[in-house]
Amino acid sequence: MAARRADRTAQGRGPLAGRMLISLIGLMFLVWGILSVGLGLFGAKAEAVLTYIRREGGERNEVIRGRYTYAVAYAFVLPDGRRIEGTTKKIGGAVYLKATGTAIRPVRYYAFFPALNALEEDTGLKGGPIIFVVVGGLLLWLMRSSTHKKAKSPPIASG
């Protein structure tokens, strides 16, 4: 009897752990997307100076040839004088760009927590953040609906 109970407990942890992991991933996608959309809609705006651009790895393995991934670092100054730094990834052509310290890009940040910031072109009601919200919500909904289906009891046969 104890062996059967232990076997049932071990079987129950696997699917539950998997659902919890997928739900956590869905929640992270949802929060990331909402924060990105919120930055574009409600975030304060500043001008950031590109401080560093580095091409990572070799050519991307895509249909369009000659595309590379770039790591871009930027810095901006808050109204109170504090300097905030941020990074992002961009996909670009084969022409190697170098940061001269004069290139300026608009950046959005939350005034209550400036460490949450992004280039303005990556925020707002754009495709990327909206996809994160949709995928996160879909993962949460799928994991919720699979738990409700298993919780229902089978119909009682009339006789």
Secondary structure, 3 states (H helix, E strand, C coil): CHHHHHHHHHHHHHHHHHHHHHHHHHHHHHHHHHHHHHHHHHCEEEEEEEEEEEEECCCCCCCCCCCEEEEEEEEEECCCCCEEEEEEEEEECCCCCCCCCCCEEEEEEECCEEEEEEEHHHCCCCHHHHHHHHHHHHHHHHHHHHHHHHHCCCCCCCC
